[in-house]
Amino acid sequence: MNATETRYVLALSCPDQPGIVHAVSGTLADNGGNITESQQFGDPDTGLFFMRVEVTTAVGEDALRAAVASLGERFDMDWKLDVAGRPMRTLVLGSKSEHCANDLLFRERAGTLPIDIVGMAGNHTALSDLAGFYGKQFHHIPVTAETKPDAEATLLSLVSDLDVELVVLARYMQILSPSLSEELRGRAINIHHSFLPSFKGARPYFQAHDRGVKLIGATAHYVTSDLDEGPIIEQEVERVDHTHTPESLTAVGADVERRALARAVRWHAEHRVLLDGHRTIVFK
């Protein structure tokens, strides 16, 4: 790639039919594009076709976007075009646990996660010092049953004011309302331990220890109005045994949650995750 070229990523889905790959590659070639990475999948269950392409071209983004829009109309596509590697503007939500939020902040600072954390928010102030350490503004949005509608309106205003593209619930111990979940559909990622629904509540690892579990798990998924049942992006497990204490299980679980969430955020920010009904297609 020379200095006049830009690398773009195009992610798309549409009803499956002959000629899609030919049309996409032809459109990109007609606009001076050189395809450097391409992945595709046709889902026989839903009849949908999914594709992710990275391409370098000297053609400007507006011209390329117009060409893709014409292609999208022809094939009834849902599509996104972005500059590859551009950090995605991200808002991190938390409550009291630091491990997931700290991991995202560290990876962003280290340059290993393609996100731009433009702020942090929480229903408690426990993470304000962590946000300050990384130079992030912290927004305290307290939530009670009575104030929940106003709190969610404040959160949505923050998302709009900061031009947020991705919201990450980094152990944010609040259930989003159906209306807020729908508003953030496809751009809010949550992480939870995989003991649900057997081990509910604030101390799942103590319950897991009492039951003698052999696997610690975590699931990263998109937020929907169905609690912890949104489309799964990534899952992680770690084998444990009888020698683990509740405290060591908690430590293992925290590490599993960090890893699963970081991968899910990375793949989303790199436009590698496409929604397929209540499932996801992840091009790794």
N, C-alpha and C positions, 0 to 999 in steps of 0.2 A: 504494500500500500504506500503510495507516494503522498507528498504533503498536501496535494490538492484533493485527495480522496477522503471520504468518511465511511466508517463501518456502521452499518445499520443492522437491526434485527427486526424481522417481520414474523409475527405469530398470527396464525389464522385458523379458523374452523368454518366448515360449511357442509351442506349435504354432499355426500360422496357421489361422484360421477366421473366418467372418463374425461381426461384432458386437463385436470386441475394442475398437476405438476408441470405439464408442458406450458400451460398458460402463465403460471407464476414465473417459471424460469425465463420464458420468452419476454414477459413484461420487464423483468429485471435486466435482461440482456439488452433490450431495446433502450434502456436508460443507462447504458454503460456499466451495468453491474457485473461484478465477478463474484459468484457464489463461493464462499469459503467454508460454509457448514450448512448442512441440510438434513432434517429429520422429518419423518412423516409417519402417520398411522391412520388406518381406516378402521373404525369400530363397527364390526358387523352387528352388534347388539342395538346400536342407536342409529346406524346408517350415516354417521358423521365422519368427516375427514379432518384430520388435524395436521398442521405443518408448522415448522419453525425453520427459518432461513436466516443466515447471516450473509451479508453481501457488502462489498466495498464498491463505491462509485464516486465520481466527481460531480454527479448531478446533485443539485440542491435538494434539501428535504421537501420543500413545497412541491417541486415538480415530481419527485418520487412519490410523495403522498397522493397527489392527484392521479397518477398512473395506477397506484394500488386501489384507490377509491373506485376507479372505473372497473377494475378487475373485480372488486368486491361486489359491485352491483350486478355484474354478469353472473357470478356464482352464488349470490346471496350469502356473502361471507361476513363473519364477525372477525375483525382484524385489528392489530395494533402494530404501529411502526414506531421505532424509537432508535436513538443513537445507541449503539451497543456499548455497554459499560458505563452509561450515564448513571451516577448515583441516584437512586430513587428517594424522593422526599418522604421521610418516615416519621411517624409519631409513635412513641413507645408508651404504653399504658402499664402501670404497675400498682401494687398495693403495699405489701410489706416485704415480701421476699425479693432479694436482690440478685439471685444467681443468674436468671435469664436476662434481665435488663443489663447487668454488668457485662455479661458475655457479648451482647450485641454492641454495646458501647465500645468495648475493647476491640472487637473485630473491626468496627468502623474506623476507629483511630489507627489501627494497624494497617488499614488499607486492604484487608482481606475479605471485606463484605461490601458489595456495591450499593450501599445505602447512604443517605445523608439524613441523620437524625436531627430534625429541625426543632424538636422539643420533646419533653416528657410530661406526662400527666398522671395523677393518681388520686384515689379517694382518701388516701392518708398522706402524711408528709414524710413518711419513713425513707423515701427515695430521694428526697430533695438534696441531701448532701452528696449522694452519688451523682446526681445530675450536675451539681455544681463542680464536682471534681473533674468531670469531662467537659465543662464549659457549656452545658446545656441549660436552657431555661426550664424551670419546673413549674407546672400549673397544678395547683391544688383544687380539685373539684370534688368536694365532699358529697357523698350519696347516702340518703336515707330513703325509706319507702315513700315518705311524703315528698321529698325533693327530687326523686329520680327523674321525672319528666324535665324539670328545669336543668338538672345536671347534664342530662343527655343533650339538651338543646345547647348548653354551653360547650360541650364536647364537640358537637357538630360545627358550631361557630368557629372553634379553634381549628378544626380540620380545614374549614374553608379559608380562614384568615392566613394560615400557614401554608396553603396550597399543598396539603398533604395528599400523597398518592397511595400510601400504605399505612395502615394502623396495625401495630403488633401488640397483642395482649400478652405481656410478659409476666405471667402469673398475676393477672389482674382479676381479683376475686369479686367480680361483679358480673351478673347476668345481664347482657344487653337485651333491651326490649325488641320485640319483633320489628317495629318500625325502624329502629336504629340498625338492627342487623340487616334489614333490606336496603337501607340507605348505603351501607358499607359493603354490600354484596360483592364478593370477588376481590376485595381489597382490604380485608381485615383477617389476620391470622391469629389463631389461639393455640396455646400449648396446654395439654393436661396429661396427668399420669393415666396409664391405661388400666387402672384397677376399677374404674367405673364400669357398671353401676354397683359392683359388689362392695367396694370400699369407698363410701361417700364421706364427706366431711373434711375437716381441716387436718386430720391426722391419719391419712390413708396408709402411710408406711408402718405405723404402729399396728394398724389392723392387719396389714399384710404380714407382719412379723408373727402376729398371733395365729394366723392361718397357715404359716409355713410356706409361703410362696417360693417358687423356684426361678421366676423371671420377673425382673423389674422392667416396666415399659413406659413409653411416652408417645403421644400422638400429636402432631401438628396438623391443623386443619383450618379451613376457611370457616368464619363465623356465620351461622345461620340462626334462625329463630328456634330451631330444635337444639337444645342445649347439648354441646359436645358431640353433635351428630353431623356436622358439616363435612363437605368433601375433604377427604384425607389427602394431605400432601406428602407427609413423611412420617414414618414410625421407627422407633429405635428400641432395642431391648438389651438387657444385660443379665446374664445368669448369676444367681445368688444361691446361697445354701444356708444350712442350719447354724453356721458360725456367725452369721450377721446379726447384729443388734438392731433395734429400731432406729438408732442414731446412724449406724453405718448404712442401713437401707435408705434412709433419707438422703444421705450424701451421694449414694449411688444414683438414686432417683433424680437428684438435682443435676448431676452430670449428664444423665440420659436426656433429660428435658432440654438442657442447653444445646446438646448436639443436634437433636431433632429439630428444634426451633431454628437454629442457625442455618441448617440446610434448607428448610422450607422457605425462609426469608431470602436466602441467596437465589434459589431457583425461581421464586416469584419475581425478584428484582431483575433477573436475567431473562424474564419472559419465557421461562421454560415450562410453566404450568398453565394448562388450558382446561377449562371446565367442560365436563362431559356429563351433564345432568347432575346426579348426586355423587359422581366420581370425578377424578382428575386424570388428565394425561400429563405425564411429567417427562420431558425430553432432557435427559441428563447428559 
